């Protein structure tokens, strides 16, 4: 007996309703979508909570992270000094003092370079305003001074608050830097013994996993900063060559500042290149400044996207978008230290995920009721095989 059209339509709609989860007892797509949506919301909330928490305690967390990274990077240098019978405390002190001296030297070179060119820069700006028929005479300056004196009190208070916040930020940075240097000193001096003690106090079934993670983290950090060093050297060489061809002064200062700035992805290299633009403006005028600006931007964009993947290799290859996002989030949360640390911490986090998964698998295997020793061994072998396969690579081009 043939079904009526209405009966067929009702049956079809019933199947559709059951398939999407509107009928109890069926495989509900809507339920799966709902669980997925709540999972995404939960992950976003967890990340936001983590960022807020880090921002709250950033004055301690980021100096600690900075010190740990610097200790990892400079530990081989201290080890070479110790191998030459230099006491560990003295070797650590030499490394820390040398790092501080290098940073101070770069700052001094930058400030001196800008001051040396300040007179020429003012003259060049004045001539540019004259070419644009923008006249700034004494009466204009007097009117501007009168306007400032008669400004609304709220504007003045806003300026005062801004200056106060700026001084507070500088003070917090100096305190954090001092704390980081002290932690760095002790980590360089006692790092190997601290690592051995930490691994020894870990559960036997997790000790090897922890030791391997520390080794991998050290490798990632050193490989990343080696890549940044090579990239910074290439960018600074290109910028310095352009400055030399244009006949600019302070070529060596420009090269050093650009090299150091290159350790902050995107932001630092461009900021370091701005010194070259300022010197070009004061020395040879607007045309030379524009040429230097183009050279700085092109050198950074090309080298960041073309050379870095070849330098860092497959182990640390991550998409430039992730580099930019990690740098931005790090800067928002941790200021200058966050800008520097954003990318390596992201890479370490990606490496830590499979390690954590392996630790949880081992713990689950041992706590499983009724699991025999053979079953636990099989689970460990499966975990080791998954680890040897390596984590999924981060998104790349």
C-alpha positions in Angstrom: 0.0 0.0 0.0 1.5 3.3 -1.1 2.1 6.0 1.5 0.3 9.3 1.1 2.4 12.4 0.3 1.6 13.8 3.7 2.8 10.6 5.4 6.1 10.6 3.4 6.7 14.2 4.3 6.0 13.5 8.0 8.4 10.6 8.0 11.1 12.7 6.2 10.7 15.5 8.7 10.9 13.0 11.6 14.2 11.6 10.3 15.6 15.1 9.9 14.5 16.1 13.4 16.0 13.0 14.9 19.2 13.5 13.0 19.8 17.0 14.3 18.9 16.1 17.8 15.3 17.3 18.3 14.2 13.8 19.2 15.4 12.2 22.5 17.5 9.1 22.2 19.0 9.8 18.8 22.6 10.9 17.9 22.1 14.7 18.2 24.2 16.9 16.0 22.9 19.9 17.9 24.1 18.4 21.1 27.6 17.9 19.6 27.7 21.4 18.2 26.6 22.7 21.6 29.4 20.8 23.4 31.9 22.1 20.8 30.7 25.7 21.2 30.9 25.5 25.0 34.4 24.0 24.7 35.5 26.9 22.5 34.0 29.4 25.0 35.7 27.6 27.9 39.1 27.7 26.1 38.7 31.4 25.4 37.7 32.1 29.0 40.7 30.1 30.3 43.1 31.9 28.0 41.6 35.3 29.0 41.8 34.3 32.7 45.5 33.2 32.2 46.3 36.5 30.5 44.7 38.6 33.3 46.5 36.5 35.9 49.8 36.9 34.2 49.2 40.7 33.9 48.4 40.8 37.6 51.6 39.2 38.6 53.7 40.2 35.6 56.1 42.2 37.8 57.4 38.8 39.1 56.5 36.3 36.4 58.2 38.1 33.5 61.5 38.9 35.2 61.6 35.3 36.2 60.9 34.1 32.7 63.5 36.6 31.3 66.1 35.4 33.8 65.4 31.8 32.9 65.8 32.4 29.2 68.9 34.5 29.6 70.4 31.8 31.9 69.7 29.1 29.3 71.3 31.2 26.6 74.5 32.2 28.5 75.0 29.0 30.5 77.4 27.6 27.8 79.5 30.7 28.1 79.7 30.4 31.8 80.4 26.7 31.4 83.5 27.5 29.2 84.8 29.9 31.9 84.2 27.2 34.6 86.1 24.7 32.4 89.1 27.1 32.6 89.0 26.8 36.4 87.1 30.0 36.9 84.8 29.7 40.0 81.1 29.3 39.2 80.2 32.5 41.1 82.8 34.6 39.3 81.8 33.1 35.9 78.2 33.9 36.5 79.1 37.4 37.6 81.2 38.1 34.5 78.4 37.0 32.2 75.7 39.1 34.0 78.0 42.2 34.2 79.0 41.8 30.5 75.3 41.6 29.5 74.5 44.8 31.4 77.5 46.6 30.0 76.4 45.6 26.4 72.9 46.9 27.0 74.1 50.2 28.5 76.6 50.6 25.7 73.8 50.3 23.1 71.7 52.8 24.9 74.5 55.3 25.2 75.3 54.9 21.5 71.7 55.6 20.6 71.3 58.7 22.9 74.6 60.2 21.8 73.8 59.6 18.2 70.5 61.4 18.5 72.0 64.3 20.5 74.8 64.7 17.9 72.2 65.1 15.1 69.6 67.1 17.1 70.7 70.4 15.7 70.7 69.3 12.1 67.3 67.6 12.6 65.8 70.8 13.9 67.2 72.8 11.0 65.9 70.2 8.5 62.4 70.2 10.0 62.4 74.0 9.9 63.5 74.1 6.3 60.8 71.5 5.4 58.1 73.7 7.1 59.4 76.7 5.1 59.1 74.7 1.9 55.5 73.8 2.8 54.9 77.5 3.4 54.2 76.8 7.1 55.6 79.8 9.0 56.5 79.5 12.7 57.6 82.8 14.0 58.0 84.3 17.5 54.4 85.5 17.6 53.1 82.0 16.8 55.2 80.5 19.6 53.9 83.2 22.0 50.3 82.4 21.1 51.0 78.7 21.7 52.5 79.4 25.1 49.5 81.6 26.0 47.1 78.8 25.0 49.0 76.3 27.1 48.9 78.6 30.1 45.2 79.2 29.7 44.4 75.5 29.1 41.7 73.7 31.0 43.0 72.5 34.4 41.8 69.0 33.5 44.2 68.9 30.5 47.1 69.9 32.8 46.1 67.2 35.3 45.9 64.7 32.5 49.4 65.5 31.5 50.6 65.2 35.1 48.9 61.8 35.4 50.5 60.7 32.2 54.0 61.7 33.4 53.3 60.0 36.7 52.3 56.8 35.0 55.3 57.0 32.8 57.7 57.4 35.7 55.9 54.5 37.5 56.3 52.3 34.5 60.0 53.1 34.3 60.4 52.4 38.0 58.6 49.1 37.6 60.8 48.2 34.7 64.0 48.9 36.6 62.9 46.9 39.6 61.9 44.0 37.3 65.2 44.2 35.5 67.1 44.2 38.7 65.1 41.2 40.0 65.6 39.4 36.7 69.4 40.0 36.8 69.7 38.6 40.3 67.6 35.5 39.4 69.7 35.1 36.2 72.9 35.2 38.2 71.8 32.4 40.5 70.4 30.3 37.7 73.7 30.5 35.7 75.7 29.8 38.9 73.6 26.9 40.2 71.5 25.9 37.1 73.0 22.4 36.5 72.7 21.4 40.1 69.2 22.8 40.4 68.2 20.8 37.4 69.6 17.6 38.8 67.8 18.2 42.1 64.5 18.9 40.4 64.7 15.7 38.3 65.8 13.7 41.3 62.8 14.8 43.3 60.3 14.0 40.5 58.4 10.7 40.5 60.6 8.0 38.9 58.1 7.4 36.1 58.1 11.1 35.2 61.7 12.0 35.8 62.9 11.1 32.3 60.0 12.9 30.7 60.8 16.1 32.7 64.5 15.8 32.0 63.8 15.5 28.2 61.5 18.5 28.3 64.1 20.6 30.0 66.6 19.5 27.3 64.2 20.2 24.5 63.3 23.6 26.0 67.0 24.6 26.2 67.4 23.5 22.6 64.4 25.5 21.4 65.5 28.7 23.1 69.1 28.5 21.9 68.0 27.6 18.4 65.4 30.5 18.3 67.9 33.1 19.6 70.6 31.8 17.2 68.1 32.4 14.4 67.2 35.9 15.7 70.9 36.7 15.9 71.6 35.7 12.3 68.5 37.6 11.1 69.4 40.7 13.1 73.0 40.6 11.7 71.7 40.4 8.1 69.2 43.3 8.7 71.7 45.5 10.4 74.3 44.8 7.6 71.8 45.9 5.0 70.8 49.0 6.9 74.4 49.9 7.6 75.4 49.4 4.0 72.6 51.7 2.9 73.7 54.3 5.4 77.3 54.0 4.2 76.3 54.5 0.5 74.2 57.5 1.5 77.3 59.0 3.3 75.5 59.1 6.7 77.4 59.6 9.9 77.2 57.2 12.9 77.1 54.1 10.6 78.5 51.8 13.3 76.0 53.1 15.9 73.1 52.5 13.4 74.4 48.9 12.8 74.6 48.1 16.5 71.2 49.6 17.4 69.5 47.9 14.5 71.1 44.5 15.4 69.9 44.7 19.1 66.5 45.9 18.0 66.1 42.8 15.8 65.7 40.6 18.8 62.2 41.8 19.1 60.3 40.5 16.1 58.9 43.1 13.8 58.7 45.9 16.4 62.3 46.0 17.5 63.9 45.9 14.1 61.8 48.8 12.8 62.3 50.8 16.0 66.0 50.3 15.7 65.9 51.3 12.1 64.3 54.6 13.0 67.6 55.8 14.3 69.0 55.5 10.8 66.0 57.5 9.5 66.5 60.2 12.2 70.2 60.5 11.4 69.5 60.6 7.6 67.0 63.4 8.2 69.5 65.5 10.1 72.4 64.8 7.8 71.1 64.7 4.3 67.5 65.8 4.5 64.0 64.4 3.8 65.0 62.4 0.6 67.7 60.5 2.4 65.4 59.9 5.4 62.7 58.5 3.0 65.3 56.2 1.3 66.4 54.9 4.7 62.8 54.3 5.8 62.1 52.2 2.7 65.4 50.3 3.2 64.5 49.5 6.8 60.9 48.4 6.0 61.9 46.3 3.0 64.8 44.6 4.7 62.8 43.7 7.7 59.7 42.4 5.8 61.7 40.4 3.3 64.2 38.9 5.8 61.5 38.1 8.4 59.4 36.2 5.9 62.1 34.7 3.6 65.2 34.1 5.6 63.9 33.3 9.0 62.3 29.9 8.0 65.6 28.8 6.5 67.5 29.9 9.5 65.4 28.5 12.3 64.8 25.3 10.4 61.9 22.9 10.6 62.1 22.5 14.3 61.0 26.0 15.1 59.2 27.0 11.9 56.0 28.9 12.8 53.7 31.1 10.7 54.6 34.8 10.7 51.0 35.5 11.9 51.6 33.5 15.1 54.9 35.4 15.6 53.1 38.7 15.3 50.2 37.6 17.6 52.6 36.2 20.2 54.7 39.3 20.1 51.6 41.6 20.5 50.0 39.6 23.3 53.4 39.4 25.1 53.8 43.1 24.8 50.3 43.8 26.1 50.8 41.5 29.1 54.4 41.9 29.9 55.6 45.1 28.3 59.1 45.1 26.9 60.0 41.8 28.4 56.8 40.3 27.0 57.7 41.6 23.5 61.0 39.7 23.7 59.6 36.6 25.3 56.3 36.2 23.5 57.5 34.0 20.6 59.9 31.6 22.4 57.3 31.0 25.1 54.7 30.2 22.4 57.1 27.7 20.9 57.9 26.1 24.3 54.2 25.9 25.1 53.6 24.0 21.8 56.4 21.6 22.7 55.1 21.1 26.3 51.6 19.9 25.1 52.7 16.4 24.0 54.9 16.1 27.1 52.0 16.9 29.4 49.8 14.4 27.4 52.4 11.7 27.9 52.6 12.4 31.6 48.9 12.1 32.0 48.8 8.8 30.0 51.4 7.3 32.3 49.5 8.5 35.4 46.3 7.1 34.0 47.9 3.8 33.2 49.2 3.4 36.7 45.9 4.5 38.4 43.7 2.3 36.1 41.9 -0.3 38.3 43.0 -3.8 37.6 45.6 -2.8 35.1 48.4 -5.4 35.0 52.1 -4.5 34.7 52.1 -5.8 31.1 49.1 -3.5 30.3 50.9 -0.5 31.9 54.0 -1.3 29.9 52.0 -1.4 26.7 50.5 2.0 27.5 54.0 3.4 28.2 55.3 2.0 24.8 52.3 3.6 23.0 53.1 6.9 24.8 56.7 6.7 23.8 55.9 5.9 20.2 53.6 8.9 20.0 56.3 11.1 21.5 58.9 9.9 19.1 56.6 10.7 16.2 56.8 14.3 17.5 54.1 16.9 18.0 52.1 18.3 15.1 54.0 21.2 13.5 52.7 24.7 14.2 50.8 26.3 11.3 53.2 27.3 8.5 52.9 28.9 5.2 
